[in-house]
Amino acid sequence: MSFGGPATLGQVVSLSVECGDCGRLRWRKPHEFYRMEGIAASTPLADLGVRLVCSACRAQGAEGRNIVIQAAFSCENDRLAAEAWRLNSREVHAAG
């Protein structure tokens, strides 16, 4: 699957979701996010990141919004295209 814009949820095989405040890290599969309202395979990863919160930080009274997402792409071409787009937009974090 090739693209010319931001990386989408449907282009990844898994996501690393990390809280930048407490360091909590979870690996998630894309299908785990589809139950969220408004989330589909076409959802840009940058849009997904702003919707997530850290439950551990929230439980301690913090905002829990410092979420970093890194994607493991299903094919090398998708990873390279997302990295090139990130360099142009500075909105997507792509991991190899």
N, C-alpha and C positions, 0 to 999 in steps of 0.2 A: 504494500500500500504506500503510495507516494503522496506527497503533499507539498504545497508551497507556502503554507502559513504556519500558525502555531501548532505544536504537537497536541494531539487529542487523546482522550482516554482510550479510544478504540485502537490506537496504534501501539500500545504497550502491553507487555505480558505481566508485569508487576510494578508496584510503586513502593518506594521507600518513603514513609511519612514520618518526619522527625520534628519534635518540638525544639525550637531554637533556644528556649529558656531552660527547660529541665533536662533535655537530652533524651527524652523518651523516644524510642524508635520502634516502628511497626512496619512490617512488609504486608502489603495488601494486593489482592488481585483486582483488576478493573471491575469485574462483575459485583464486587462488594459495595461499590459506590452507586450502582444503578438503582438501588432502592431509595436513594435520596431524591427528593422532588427536584425536577429540572435537570437531572444528570443523565446523560446518554453517552453513547460511544463518540459522538461528535463534540462533546464538551472539551474545550481547551484546558490543558493542565493548569494554566495560570488561573482560570476561573474556579477550578476545583480547590486549589490551595487557599483561596480567600474564604471559602465556605467551611473549612475544617477548623476545629478547635481541639486543644489538648485537654482531655478529661481530667488528667492528673493535676494540671495547673488550675483548672476550674474548681476542682474539689478543695484546693487550698486558697481559693478566693482570688486568684489571678485571672487575667483576661484569657490567657491560653491561645492567643492568635498568632504567635510567631512560628508558623508552620512552614517547613521546607519540604518540598516534594522533589524526588529524583526518580526518573523513569528508566526501566529496563525495556528497551524496545524489542519488538518481535523480529525485526530484520535490520541489518546494518544500514541500509539506505534510509530508513525512517530516522535512525539515530543521527546520521550525518546531516540530513535535512533539518532536523530539529535543532541541532547544534548550530548550523549556519543561520537559521532564523533567530536563535537566541542571541547570537553575536550581533545581529542587526537590531533586535528589539530590546534585548536585556530583560525579557520577561519569563523565559522558560529555563529551568535547570535541567540539563540532559546528562545522564550518566551512561557510560559505556557498558 
